[in-house]
Amino acid sequence: MKEYTVLDEFLAEYEDSVHTSEKKLLKITREAYPIGIPALIMKSSTDRLGSSAGYSFHLGTPDGLLRRLASWLITKNNGNHKLLLKFNEKLWKRHGREDVALSAILIANLDHASMKTNPWKIFRSCLRKKEPIDGLLLTIEELLRSGREMPTESLRKMWSKKRLVDGHLAILVTYNGMIRGIDPSLDMVSCLENINIPSNDSVITRIMSKISAIKP
């Protein structure tokens, strides 16, 4: 596709040395996001889906371009995945929708075995006090799609007793597991039922109702 060629040409302009600096990579990725997006469409997406959705920006970068960008980051990194973890933290702090989506792909594909890291714990550590459900689902679905194991029930129970966003993370992960045929224990369901759900949060309420429905 033409936009892939444009992105490849853009990235080819940079020396491999940029992959030793999270700050430089942050700048490069921000400049890469708009590639292939018509200006009017990009402005419309930014205006409609930016701060109102809980992101600092939303440009509308296609998933395919983000995956190609993630591939470039990982391939050129020469195995220094700890640097990419630091870069990942900066993506979440900047908090554009594309940043969160790119982070999801990176977390799912880093070599956690050699770093002795848990992708779910890394993801949870990035979360702010309040996150859009869309942003949570991006990483949850990417981790499960990539073959990562579900976080243990003990970890999800711990989340359920922390911040509200952590509790909602536990609910969303559990439900996504159910979709894939992994039902929670009754004890897990009871734990999730104790999580506070704001009265205006219809999405989490509906999801929690589906989880509770498995109880006899």
Z-matrix of the N, CA and C atoms (Angstrom, degrees):
N
C 1 1.460
C 2 1.524 1 110.10
N 3 1.324 2 115.53 1 149.25
C 4 1.459 3 120.22 2 -174.87
C 5 1.520 4 112.23 3 -59.20
N 6 1.359 5 116.34 4 -42.84
C 7 1.464 6 118.37 5 -177.32
C 8 1.525 7 111.81 6 -64.92
N 9 1.352 8 117.31 7 -29.86
C 10 1.459 9 119.96 8 176.46
C 11 1.524 10 110.21 9 -65.50
N 12 1.323 11 115.52 10 -41.31
C 13 1.462 12 120.16 11 179.09
C 14 1.521 13 110.60 12 -63.17
N 15 1.325 14 116.00 13 -42.94
C 16 1.463 15 120.38 14 179.43
C 17 1.525 16 110.28 15 -62.97
N 18 1.331 17 116.71 16 -42.63
C 19 1.465 18 120.56 17 178.96
C 20 1.526 19 110.62 18 -63.85
N 21 1.327 20 116.66 19 -44.95
C 22 1.465 21 120.46 20 -179.95
C 23 1.527 22 110.92 21 -60.28
N 24 1.324 23 116.47 22 -41.43
C 25 1.469 24 120.56 23 179.48
C 26 1.526 25 110.43 24 -66.18
N 27 1.321 26 116.33 25 -38.93
C 28 1.468 27 120.99 26 178.56
C 29 1.528 28 110.39 27 -63.25
N 30 1.318 29 116.95 28 -46.97
C 31 1.465 30 121.06 29 -177.59
C 32 1.528 31 111.95 30 -69.78
N 33 1.328 32 116.60 31 -30.16
C 34 1.469 33 120.97 32 -178.85
C 35 1.525 34 112.03 33 -66.87
N 36 1.318 35 116.80 34 -16.38
C 37 1.461 36 120.51 35 -179.77
C 38 1.528 37 112.41 36 -72.45
N 39 1.324 38 116.91 37 -15.76
C 40 1.464 39 120.31 38 -174.14
C 41 1.523 40 112.51 39 -97.56
N 42 1.328 41 114.61 40 140.26
C 43 1.460 42 121.01 41 176.04
C 44 1.529 43 109.56 42 -72.41
N 45 1.325 44 115.86 43 156.60
C 46 1.463 45 119.87 44 179.81
C 47 1.527 46 112.21 45 -62.04
N 48 1.317 47 116.70 46 -20.57
C 49 1.462 48 120.59 47 -177.51
C 50 1.531 49 112.90 48 -63.59
N 51 1.342 50 117.35 49 -21.14
C 52 1.471 51 118.65 50 -179.91
C 53 1.523 52 111.05 51 -64.84
N 54 1.327 53 116.25 52 -19.53
C 55 1.461 54 119.89 53 -177.23
C 56 1.530 55 112.76 54 -79.90
N 57 1.320 56 116.19 55 6.83
C 58 1.464 57 120.19 56 174.18
C 59 1.527 58 110.85 57 -103.24
N 60 1.319 59 116.64 58 2.62
C 61 1.463 60 120.84 59 -176.31
C 62 1.527 61 111.20 60 -130.51
N 63 1.337 62 116.37 61 114.80
C 64 1.464 63 119.32 62 177.32
C 65 1.530 64 110.99 63 -62.68
N 66 1.339 65 116.07 64 -35.68
C 67 1.458 66 120.74 65 -178.29
C 68 1.526 67 111.09 66 -63.06
N 69 1.327 68 116.73 67 -43.04
C 70 1.465 69 120.26 68 179.58
C 71 1.527 70 110.79 69 -67.94
N 72 1.320 71 116.37 70 -40.30
C 73 1.461 72 119.75 71 179.62
C 74 1.527 73 111.00 72 -65.22
N 75 1.313 74 116.03 73 -34.70
C 76 1.462 75 120.25 74 178.66
C 77 1.530 76 110.08 75 -63.44
N 78 1.316 77 116.13 76 -42.31
C 79 1.465 78 121.40 77 179.48
C 80 1.531 79 110.80 78 -67.37
N 81 1.327 80 116.36 79 -43.13
C 82 1.468 81 120.75 80 -178.29
C 83 1.525 82 110.99 81 -63.87
N 84 1.326 83 116.78 82 -44.59
C 85 1.466 84 119.10 83 -178.19
C 86 1.525 85 111.01 84 -64.64
N 87 1.323 86 116.48 85 -38.40
C 88 1.476 87 118.85 86 179.21
C 89 1.523 88 110.87 87 -64.08
N 90 1.319 89 116.76 88 -36.01
C 91 1.463 90 120.45 89 178.59
C 92 1.531 91 111.34 90 -74.90
N 93 1.332 92 116.45 91 -24.90
C 94 1.465 93 120.48 92 -177.93
C 95 1.527 94 112.62 93 -81.00
N 96 1.314 95 117.64 94 -29.26
C 97 1.466 96 120.88 95 -175.26
C 98 1.535 97 114.24 96 -52.79
N 99 1.342 98 119.38 97 -43.17
C 100 1.476 99 118.69 98 -175.39
C 101 1.528 100 114.94 99 -76.01
N 102 1.333 101 117.52 100 -6.43
C 103 1.463 102 119.85 101 -176.27
C 104 1.531 103 110.66 102 -59.93
N 105 1.315 104 115.24 103 126.61
C 106 1.457 105 120.62 104 177.85
C 107 1.512 106 114.76 105 84.96
N 108 1.342 107 117.28 106 1.61
C 109 1.466 108 119.98 107 179.32
C 110 1.526 109 108.95 108 -103.43
N 111 1.329 110 118.93 109 120.79
C 112 1.468 111 120.66 110 176.72
C 113 1.524 112 110.51 111 -55.94
N 114 1.316 113 116.84 112 139.10
C 115 1.467 114 121.98 113 -174.06
C 116 1.522 115 112.97 114 -55.62
N 117 1.333 116 117.60 115 -43.13
C 118 1.461 117 120.02 116 -177.46
C 119 1.522 118 111.63 117 -66.47
N 120 1.335 119 116.16 118 -39.33
C 121 1.463 120 119.96 119 178.53
C 122 1.519 121 109.95 120 -66.14
N 123 1.336 122 116.40 121 -42.24
C 124 1.453 123 120.69 122 -179.14
C 125 1.519 124 110.92 123 -62.38
N 126 1.333 125 117.05 124 -43.62
C 127 1.457 126 120.43 125 -179.62
C 128 1.525 127 110.45 126 -64.92
N 129 1.329 128 116.51 127 -40.42
C 130 1.454 129 120.24 128 179.70
C 131 1.522 130 111.10 129 -62.39
N 132 1.335 131 116.42 130 -44.56
C 133 1.460 132 120.37 131 -179.98
C 134 1.516 133 110.84 132 -64.17
N 135 1.331 134 115.79 133 -41.51
C 136 1.458 135 119.88 134 -179.14
C 137 1.521 136 110.55 135 -63.48
N 138 1.323 137 116.51 136 -43.10
C 139 1.462 138 120.65 137 -178.56
C 140 1.525 139 111.80 138 -66.70
N 141 1.339 140 116.82 139 -42.49
C 142 1.461 141 120.41 140 -173.37
C 143 1.520 142 113.68 141 -83.91
N 144 1.325 143 116.71 142 -33.12
C 145 1.458 144 119.41 143 -167.97
C 146 1.521 145 114.25 144 -118.95
N 147 1.300 146 117.58 145 12.52
C 148 1.456 147 120.67 146 -178.12
C 149 1.507 148 113.51 147 -78.95
N 150 1.323 149 116.14 148 -108.56
C 151 1.460 150 120.58 149 -174.10
C 152 1.522 151 112.70 150 -62.41
N 153 1.336 152 117.38 151 -29.56
C 154 1.463 153 119.66 152 -178.75
C 155 1.523 154 111.71 153 -64.94
N 156 1.334 155 117.24 154 -23.82
C 157 1.464 156 121.09 155 -179.90
C 158 1.525 157 111.73 156 -98.39
N 159 1.319 158 117.50 157 2.80
C 160 1.454 159 120.52 158 178.39
C 161 1.515 160 114.69 159 93.50
N 162 1.337 161 117.18 160 11.83
C 163 1.461 162 121.57 161 178.30
C 164 1.524 163 109.99 162 -113.00
N 165 1.331 164 115.82 163 155.56
C 166 1.463 165 119.13 164 176.30
C 167 1.523 166 111.02 165 -76.27
N 168 1.331 167 116.47 166 -24.43
C 169 1.469 168 121.66 167 173.00
C 170 1.523 169 108.59 168 -162.14
N 171 1.322 170 115.69 169 159.23
C 172 1.468 171 122.37 170 175.46
C 173 1.518 172 106.27 171 -147.43
N 174 1.325 173 115.89 172 103.61
C 175 1.460 174 121.10 173 -173.64
C 176 1.527 175 113.40 174 -91.50
N 177 1.313 176 117.35 175 -22.74
C 178 1.456 177 120.21 176 -178.64
C 179 1.515 178 114.13 177 92.02
N 180 1.331 179 117.78 178 24.39
C 181 1.461 180 121.41 179 178.98
C 182 1.530 181 110.35 180 -62.33
N 183 1.339 182 118.23 181 128.35
C 184 1.473 183 120.68 182 -179.57
C 185 1.526 184 112.50 183 -62.67
N 186 1.317 185 115.67 184 150.28
C 187 1.462 186 121.61 185 -179.54
C 188 1.527 187 111.61 186 -57.67
N 189 1.321 188 116.76 187 -39.36
C 190 1.462 189 120.14 188 -178.98
C 191 1.519 190 112.97 189 -60.51
N 192 1.327 191 116.81 190 -39.19
C 193 1.461 192 120.46 191 178.97
C 194 1.526 193 110.85 192 -69.01
N 195 1.329 194 116.62 193 -38.53
C 196 1.460 195 119.98 194 178.73
C 197 1.529 196 110.42 195 -64.88
N 198 1.322 197 116.81 196 -37.87
C 199 1.467 198 120.11 197 178.84
C 200 1.524 199 110.92 198 -68.33
N 201 1.311 200 116.29 199 -36.19
C 202 1.465 201 119.68 200 177.75
C 203 1.530 202 110.38 201 -68.06
N 204 1.315 203 115.51 202 -37.71
C 205 1.461 204 120.92 203 177.78
C 206 1.532 205 110.15 204 -66.51
N 207 1.325 206 116.58 205 -42.09
C 208 1.467 207 120.92 206 178.20
C 209 1.528 208 110.48 207 -63.24
N 210 1.321 209 116.56 208 -39.95
C 211 1.461 210 121.11 209 178.88
C 212 1.524 211 110.63 210 -61.61
N 213 1.326 212 116.45 211 -41.47
C 214 1.473 213 121.41 212 177.71
C 215 1.528 214 110.23 213 -62.64
N 216 1.312 215 116.70 214 -43.71
C 217 1.462 216 121.05 215 -179.32
C 218 1.528 217 111.37 216 -61.93
N 219 1.327 218 116.44 217 -44.11
C 220 1.466 219 120.35 218 -177.19
C 221 1.526 220 111.56 219 -74.53
N 222 1.328 221 116.79 220 -43.41
C 223 1.468 222 121.03 221 -177.34
C 224 1.522 223 111.96 222 -64.45
N 225 1.322 224 116.42 223 -42.13
C 226 1.462 225 120.69 224 -177.03
C 227 1.529 226 113.08 225 -82.74
N 228 1.306 227 116.48 226 -3.98
C 229 1.463 228 121.23 227 -174.91
C 230 1.527 229 113.41 228 -77.58
N 231 1.329 230 117.00 229 -16.44
C 232 1.467 231 122.29 230 179.63
C 233 1.527 232 113.37 231 57.60
N 234 1.325 233 115.45 232 35.69
C 235 1.459 234 119.48 233 174.00
C 236 1.510 235 116.41 234 82.62
N 237 1.334 236 117.55 235 1.30
C 238 1.465 237 119.99 236 179.59
C 239 1.534 238 109.43 237 -85.39
N 240 1.318 239 115.36 238 67.49
C 241 1.457 240 119.64 239 -174.17
C 242 1.525 241 112.90 240 -71.24
N 243 1.325 242 117.40 241 -18.90
C 244 1.463 243 119.06 242 176.71
C 245 1.531 244 110.41 243 -65.56
N 246 1.332 245 116.04 244 -33.44
C 247 1.466 246 119.06 245 175.95
C 248 1.526 247 109.91 246 -66.52
N 249 1.333 248 116.32 247 -38.22
C 250 1.460 249 119.23 248 178.57
C 251 1.526 250 111.47 249 -67.40
N 252 1.323 251 117.18 250 -28.36
C 253 1.464 252 119.53 251 174.90
C 254 1.526 253 110.34 252 -65.99
N 255 1.325 254 116.54 253 -40.43
C 256 1.466 255 120.16 254 176.98
C 257 1.530 256 110.43 255 -66.66
N 258 1.320 257 115.49 256 -39.52
C 259 1.462 258 120.75 257 176.54
C 260 1.525 259 110.01 258 -62.37
N 261 1.319 260 115.62 259 -39.93
C 262 1.459 261 121.21 260 179.15
C 263 1.530 262 111.17 261 -60.06
N 264 1.321 263 116.64 262 -40.92
C 265 1.468 264 120.63 263 178.23
C 266 1.524 265 110.68 264 -61.05
N 267 1.325 266 116.32 265 -38.90
C 268 1.462 267 120.53 266 -179.77
C 269 1.528 268 111.28 267 -70.00
N 270 1.334 269 116.62 268 -33.06
C 271 1.467 270 119.55 269 175.63
C 272 1.523 271 110.14 270 -60.62
N 273 1.326 272 116.18 271 -44.12
C 274 1.463 273 119.83 272 -178.99
C 275 1.523 274 111.82 273 -68.07
N 276 1.322 275 116.76 274 -34.42
C 277 1.464 276 119.39 275 178.48
C 278 1.526 277 110.65 276 -67.76
N 279 1.331 278 117.07 277 -38.19
C 280 1.465 279 119.88 278 176.93
C 281 1.527 280 110.02 279 -70.18
N 282 1.314 281 116.37 280 -41.09
C 283 1.463 282 124.54 281 166.93
C 284 1.522 283 116.36 282 63.78
N 285 1.323 284 117.28 283 38.04
C 286 1.454 285 118.81 284 166.18
C 287 1.522 286 108.42 285 -76.92
N 288 1.314 287 117.17 286 160.74
C 289 1.462 288 119.33 287 179.64
C 290 1.527 289 109.97 288 -62.69
N 291 1.324 290 116.10 289 -38.47
C 292 1.462 291 120.23 290 177.66
C 293 1.524 292 111.33 291 -66.73
N 294 1.331 293 117.19 292 -34.14
C 295 1.465 294 120.83 293 177.12
C 296 1.525 295 110.60 294 -61.62
N 297 1.325 296 115.91 295 -45.08
C 298 1.463 297 121.02 296 -178.58
C 299 1.530 298 110.41 297 -66.71
N 300 1.334 299 116.18 298 -40.28
C 301 1.466 300 120.18 299 179.30
C 302 1.533 301 111.14 300 -67.26
N 303 1.331 302 116.82 301 -40.92
C 304 1.462 303 120.70 302 178.22
C 305 1.524 304 110.05 303 -65.62
N 306 1.315 305 116.30 304 -40.40
C 307 1.461 306 121.03 305 177.64
C 308 1.523 307 111.16 306 -58.89
N 309 1.322 308 116.81 307 -41.81
C 310 1.467 309 120.90 308 -179.59
C 311 1.525 310 110.93 309 -57.97
N 312 1.327 311 116.11 310 -43.91
C 313 1.467 312 120.89 311 -179.29
C 314 1.526 313 110.35 312 -67.05
N 315 1.325 314 116.03 313 -41.37
C 316 1.464 315 119.82 314 -179.58
C 317 1.528 316 111.51 315 -65.17
N 318 1.328 317 116.72 316 -49.95
C 319 1.467 318 120.00 317 -178.07
C 320 1.526 319 110.80 318 -57.88
N 321 1.325 320 116.16 319 -38.64
C 322 1.464 321 120.37 320 -177.74
C 323 1.522 322 112.71 321 -70.62
N 324 1.327 323 117.37 322 -23.29
C 325 1.466 324 120.01 323 -172.15
C 326 1.523 325 115.29 324 -113.83
N 327 1.319 326 117.79 325 1.52
C 328 1.460 327 119.57 326 176.66
C 329 1.528 328 110.33 327 -74.88
N 330 1.327 329 115.48 328 160.11
C 331 1.468 330 121.21 329 -178.34
C 332 1.529 331 109.43 330 -85.80
N 333 1.320 332 115.66 331 81.78
C 334 1.460 333 120.32 332 -177.56
C 335 1.528 334 111.85 333 -70.86
N 336 1.315 335 116.85 334 -27.04
C 337 1.467 336 119.85 335 -179.72
C 338 1.526 337 110.99 336 -61.81
N 339 1.333 338 116.61 337 -47.18
C 340 1.467 339 119.53 338 -178.65
C 341 1.522 340 111.92 339 -72.04
N 342 1.325 341 117.15 340 -30.07
C 343 1.468 342 120.44 341 179.67
C 344 1.525 343 111.86 342 -86.38
N 345 1.342 344 115.84 343 -10.18
C 346 1.467 345 121.89 344 -177.11
C 347 1.529 346 110.76 345 56.77
N 348 1.319 347 114.43 346 46.74
C 349 1.461 348 120.97 347 179.65
C 350 1.524 349 109.72 348 -117.10
N 351 1.308 350 115.25 349 158.06
C 352 1.458 351 122.34 350 178.27
C 353 1.527 352 107.78 351 -109.39
N 354 1.336 353 118.51 352 115.57
C 355 1.466 354 120.03 353 -176.56
C 356 1.526 355 113.32 354 -58.67
N 357 1.336 356 116.86 355 -33.01
C 358 1.465 357 119.81 356 179.86
C 359 1.526 358 111.34 357 -68.60
N 360 1.322 359 115.88 358 -39.46
C 361 1.463 360 119.17 359 178.91
C 362 1.528 361 110.70 360 -68.49
N 363 1.322 362 116.11 361 -37.33
C 364 1.465 363 120.07 362 177.53
C 365 1.524 364 110.00 363 -63.25
N 366 1.319 365 115.84 364 -45.85
C 367 1.464 366 121.41 365 178.68
C 368 1.522 367 110.75 366 -58.49
N 369 1.306 368 116.28 367 -50.20
C 370 1.464 369 120.29 368 -177.80
C 371 1.529 370 111.51 369 -61.91
N 372 1.332 371 117.29 370 -36.26
C 373 1.467 372 120.92 371 -178.58
C 374 1.525 373 112.37 372 -67.04
N 375 1.328 374 116.83 373 -19.91
C 376 1.467 375 121.28 374 -179.04
C 377 1.528 376 112.60 375 -82.59
N 378 1.314 377 117.01 376 -18.79
C 379 1.458 378 120.76 377 -170.66
C 380 1.525 379 112.79 378 -69.55
N 381 1.314 380 114.90 379 139.44
C 382 1.452 381 121.50 380 173.17
C 383 1.529 382 108.71 381 -84.52
N 384 1.315 383 117.14 382 179.76
C 385 1.464 384 120.09 383 -178.74
C 386 1.520 385 111.95 384 -63.09
N 387 1.326 386 116.31 385 -27.29
C 388 1.455 387 120.82 386 179.85
C 389 1.519 388 108.76 387 -138.50
N 390 1.334 389 115.80 388 129.93
C 391 1.457 390 121.27 389 -179.48
C 392 1.529 391 109.98 390 -134.50
N 393 1.339 392 117.34 391 145.43
C 394 1.465 393 119.22 392 174.24
C 395 1.525 394 110.23 393 -66.81
N 396 1.321 395 117.02 394 141.70
C 397 1.467 396 120.96 395 -179.87
C 398 1.523 397 110.50 396 -56.97
N 399 1.314 398 115.82 397 -38.51
C 400 1.467 399 120.86 398 178.44
C 401 1.523 400 111.07 399 -55.37
N 402 1.331 401 116.42 400 -41.61
C 403 1.457 402 120.69 401 -179.38
C 404 1.520 403 112.18 402 -67.08
N 405 1.326 404 116.33 403 -38.62
C 406 1.465 405 120.17 404 177.51
C 407 1.526 406 110.60 405 -65.95
N 408 1.319 407 115.95 406 -44.23
C 409 1.464 408 120.24 407 -177.32
C 410 1.522 409 112.40 408 -66.24
N 411 1.322 410 117.45 409 -32.32
C 412 1.463 411 120.27 410 179.38
C 413 1.525 412 110.79 411 -55.26
N 414 1.335 413 115.99 412 -47.18
C 415 1.462 414 119.52 413 -177.42
C 416 1.522 415 111.77 414 -78.50
N 417 1.324 416 117.35 415 -40.88
C 418 1.469 417 120.29 416 178.84
C 419 1.526 418 110.27 417 -56.04
N 420 1.320 419 116.21 418 -50.58
C 421 1.462 420 120.53 419 -176.87
C 422 1.525 421 111.56 420 -68.02
N 423 1.327 422 116.86 421 -35.96
C 424 1.467 423 119.97 422 179.56
C 425 1.523 424 110.94 423 -67.34
N 426 1.318 425 117.17 424 -41.65
C 427 1.464 426 120.43 425 179.26
C 428 1.529 427 111.25 426 -63.94
N 429 1.311 428 116.60 427 -44.39
C 430 1.463 429 119.70 428 -179.61
C 431 1.529 430 111.17 429 -70.71
N 432 1.323 431 116.60 430 -37.03
C 433 1.464 432 120.59 431 178.85
C 434 1.528 433 111.06 432 -64.13
N 435 1.317 434 116.40 433 -32.77
C 436 1.465 435 120.65 434 -177.69
C 437 1.530 436 112.17 435 -80.63
N 438 1.332 437 116.39 436 -2.51
C 439 1.461 438 119.70 437 177.52
C 440 1.513 439 114.92 438 95.83
N 441 1.332 440 117.18 439 5.75
C 442 1.466 441 119.35 440 177.08
C 443 1.523 442 109.85 441 -66.73
N 444 1.319 443 116.12 442 143.28
C 445 1.455 444 119.97 443 178.97
C 446 1.525 445 110.57 444 -69.88
N 447 1.319 446 115.35 445 152.90
C 448 1.458 447 120.60 446 174.70
C 449 1.529 448 109.27 447 -60.78
N 450 1.330 449 117.67 448 146.18
C 451 1.465 450 118.32 449 172.51
C 452 1.526 451 108.89 450 -64.49
N 453 1.300 452 117.04 451 146.53
C 454 1.462 453 120.70 452 -176.85
C 455 1.529 454 111.02 453 -62.30
N 456 1.313 455 115.35 454 158.41
C 457 1.466 456 119.03 455 177.58
C 458 1.524 457 110.67 456 -64.31
N 459 1.320 458 116.87 457 -34.03
C 460 1.467 459 119.07 458 179.38
C 461 1.525 460 110.64 459 -63.29
N 462 1.338 461 116.64 460 -37.31
C 463 1.461 462 120.23 461 178.25
C 464 1.522 463 110.16 462 -69.46
N 465 1.327 464 116.49 463 -42.53
C 466 1.466 465 119.89 464 179.03
C 467 1.527 466 111.61 465 -65.96
N 468 1.329 467 116.70 466 -35.26
C 469 1.467 468 119.88 467 176.86
C 470 1.528 469 110.26 468 -65.08
N 471 1.323 470 115.74 469 -38.30
C 472 1.461 471 119.71 470 177.87
C 473 1.530 472 109.95 471 -63.83
N 474 1.348 473 116.01 472 -43.49
C 475 1.467 474 119.40 473 177.56
C 476 1.522 475 110.88 474 -58.47
N 477 1.317 476 116.24 475 -40.03
C 478 1.469 477 120.60 476 -174.79
C 479 1.522 478 112.39 477 -63.14
N 480 1.324 479 116.65 478 -18.41
C 481 1.465 480 120.76 479 -178.37
C 482 1.527 481 112.20 480 -102.17
N 483 1.333 482 116.10 481 4.49
C 484 1.463 483 120.34 482 -179.08
C 485 1.532 484 110.10 483 -99.22
N 486 1.317 485 116.25 484 -138.77
C 487 1.462 486 121.37 485 -179.02
C 488 1.528 487 111.04 486 -67.00
N 489 1.321 488 115.30 487 162.66
C 490 1.462 489 119.94 488 179.45
C 491 1.525 490 110.81 489 -58.75
N 492 1.333 491 117.20 490 -41.59
C 493 1.463 492 120.42 491 -179.22
C 494 1.530 493 111.05 492 -64.32
N 495 1.335 494 116.75 493 -32.73
C 496 1.464 495 120.30 494 177.91
C 497 1.527 496 110.67 495 -68.98
N 498 1.325 497 115.52 496 -39.58
C 499 1.457 498 119.58 497 177.21
C 500 1.515 499 111.65 498 -63.10
N 501 1.324 500 115.59 499 -42.22
C 502 1.465 501 119.66 500 178.65
C 503 1.531 502 110.66 501 -66.59
N 504 1.325 503 116.40 502 -33.70
C 505 1.467 504 120.35 503 175.10
C 506 1.527 505 109.84 504 -61.65
N 507 1.323 506 116.68 505 -43.77
C 508 1.468 507 120.90 506 179.42
C 509 1.528 508 111.00 507 -61.23
N 510 1.322 509 116.27 508 -40.70
C 511 1.470 510 120.89 509 179.05
C 512 1.525 511 110.68 510 -64.58
N 513 1.322 512 116.69 511 -47.87
C 514 1.464 513 121.03 512 -176.82
C 515 1.528 514 111.82 513 -65.87
N 516 1.333 515 116.79 514 -40.23
C 517 1.467 516 120.00 515 178.73
C 518 1.527 517 110.00 516 -64.88
N 519 1.324 518 115.74 517 -44.49
C 520 1.465 519 119.85 518 -179.47
C 521 1.525 520 111.08 519 -61.06
N 522 1.319 521 116.63 520 -43.05
C 523 1.462 522 119.91 521 -179.65
C 524 1.526 523 111.25 522 -66.43
N 525 1.321 524 116.77 523 -40.30
C 526 1.467 525 119.31 524 177.74
C 527 1.526 526 111.14 525 -65.05
N 528 1.322 527 116.27 526 -31.05
C 529 1.457 528 119.52 527 174.36
C 530 1.519 529 110.86 528 -66.54
N 531 1.332 530 116.29 529 -41.10
C 532 1.464 531 120.76 530 178.61
C 533 1.521 532 111.28 531 -60.78
N 534 1.318 533 116.45 532 -39.78
C 535 1.465 534 120.58 533 178.43
C 536 1.524 535 110.48 534 -58.95
N 537 1.330 536 115.14 535 -31.13
C 538 1.465 537 121.20 536 -178.87
C 539 1.526 538 112.33 537 -95.76
N 540 1.330 539 116.20 538 13.57
C 541 1.462 540 120.30 539 175.46
C 542 1.512 541 115.59 540 86.27
N 543 1.340 542 117.30 541 14.54
C 544 1.466 543 120.86 542 179.61
C 545 1.529 544 108.46 543 -109.09
N 546 1.318 545 116.00 544 94.61
C 547 1.462 546 120.35 545 -177.76
C 548 1.526 547 111.08 546 -81.09
N 549 1.325 548 116.86 547 142.87
C 550 1.469 549 120.44 548 178.17
C 551 1.528 550 110.74 549 -76.99
N 552 1.318 551 116.15 550 159.53
C 553 1.461 552 120.31 551 174.17
C 554 1.522 553 108.47 552 -70.88
N 555 1.320 554 116.79 553 162.03
C 556 1.462 555 120.55 554 178.70
C 557 1.526 556 110.28 555 -63.68
N 558 1.326 557 116.36 556 -32.82
C 559 1.461 558 120.63 557 177.55
C 560 1.527 559 110.49 558 -65.11
N 561 1.342 560 116.03 559 -38.55
C 562 1.463 561 120.81 560 177.85
C 563 1.523 562 110.23 561 -65.00
N 564 1.314 563 116.39 562 -42.52
C 565 1.463 564 120.84 563 179.43
C 566 1.527 565 110.19 564 -61.57
N 567 1.320 566 116.39 565 -45.62
C 568 1.466 567 120.58 566 -179.95
C 569 1.522 568 111.13 567 -61.11
N 570 1.317 569 115.79 568 -38.24
C 571 1.463 570 120.90 569 178.79
C 572 1.529 571 110.39 570 -64.23
N 573 1.325 572 116.50 571 -43.27
C 574 1.467 573 120.88 572 -179.90
C 575 1.526 574 111.38 573 -66.87
N 576 1.318 575 116.53 574 -32.34
C 577 1.464 576 120.37 575 -178.85
C 578 1.523 577 112.23 576 -67.27
N 579 1.323 578 116.69 577 -17.21
C 580 1.467 579 120.40 578 179.03
C 581 1.526 580 112.87 579 -86.96
N 582 1.331 581 116.38 580 -3.85
C 583 1.465 582 120.31 581 -179.68
C 584 1.526 583 109.87 582 -75.21
N 585 1.295 584 115.57 583 136.30
C 586 1.463 585 120.54 584 178.57
C 587 1.533 586 109.75 585 -72.30
N 588 1.318 587 115.96 586 127.43
C 589 1.464 588 121.26 587 176.93
C 590 1.526 589 107.94 588 -120.25
N 591 1.327 590 118.36 589 116.88
C 592 1.468 591 120.57 590 179.53
C 593 1.526 592 111.32 591 -53.69
N 594 1.312 593 116.81 592 143.61
C 595 1.465 594 121.64 593 -175.92
C 596 1.524 595 112.95 594 -61.36
N 597 1.335 596 116.66 595 -24.60
C 598 1.470 597 119.45 596 -178.37
C 599 1.530 598 112.84 597 -92.65
N 600 1.329 599 117.31 598 4.04
C 601 1.468 600 120.71 599 -178.81
C 602 1.525 601 109.22 600 -95.59
N 603 1.312 602 115.86 601 81.24
C 604 1.462 603 120.88 602 -174.85
C 605 1.524 604 112.79 603 -69.08
N 606 1.332 605 117.48 604 -31.36
C 607 1.464 606 120.30 605 -177.70
C 608 1.526 607 110.74 606 -66.81
N 609 1.334 608 116.74 607 -51.65
C 610 1.463 609 120.46 608 179.41
C 611 1.527 610 110.28 609 -62.90
N 612 1.326 611 116.72 610 -37.37
C 613 1.467 612 120.77 611 178.91
C 614 1.521 613 110.81 612 -60.84
N 615 1.328 614 117.24 613 -45.47
C 616 1.471 615 121.05 614 179.85
C 617 1.528 616 111.23 615 -65.01
N 618 1.323 617 115.85 616 -40.96
C 619 1.463 618 119.83 617 -179.92
C 620 1.526 619 110.33 618 -65.22
N 621 1.332 620 116.24 619 -42.78
C 622 1.461 621 119.67 620 -179.99
C 623 1.525 622 110.99 621 -64.40
N 624 1.318 623 116.87 622 -34.57
C 625 1.469 624 120.61 623 177.82
C 626 1.527 625 110.77 624 -63.09
N 627 1.331 626 116.28 625 -38.53
C 628 1.466 627 120.30 626 179.20
C 629 1.529 628 110.96 627 -68.84
N 630 1.334 629 116.11 628 -35.72
C 631 1.467 630 119.29 629 177.56
C 632 1.529 631 109.92 630 -67.57
N 633 1.327 632 116.23 631 -44.75
C 634 1.468 633 120.83 632 -178.75
C 635 1.526 634 112.05 633 -63.92
N 636 1.319 635 116.08 634 -25.66
C 637 1.465 636 120.72 635 -175.90
C 638 1.527 637 113.20 636 -66.70
N 639 1.336 638 117.97 637 -14.25
C 640 1.468 639 118.95 638 -179.46
C 641 1.528 640 111.39 639 -80.31
N 642 1.341 641 116.57 640 -12.19
C 643 1.467 642 119.40 641 179.39
C 644 1.528 643 109.73 642 -70.75
N 645 1.323 644 117.43 643 140.82
C 646 1.471 645 120.33 644 -179.35
C 647 1.525 646 111.55 645 -68.77
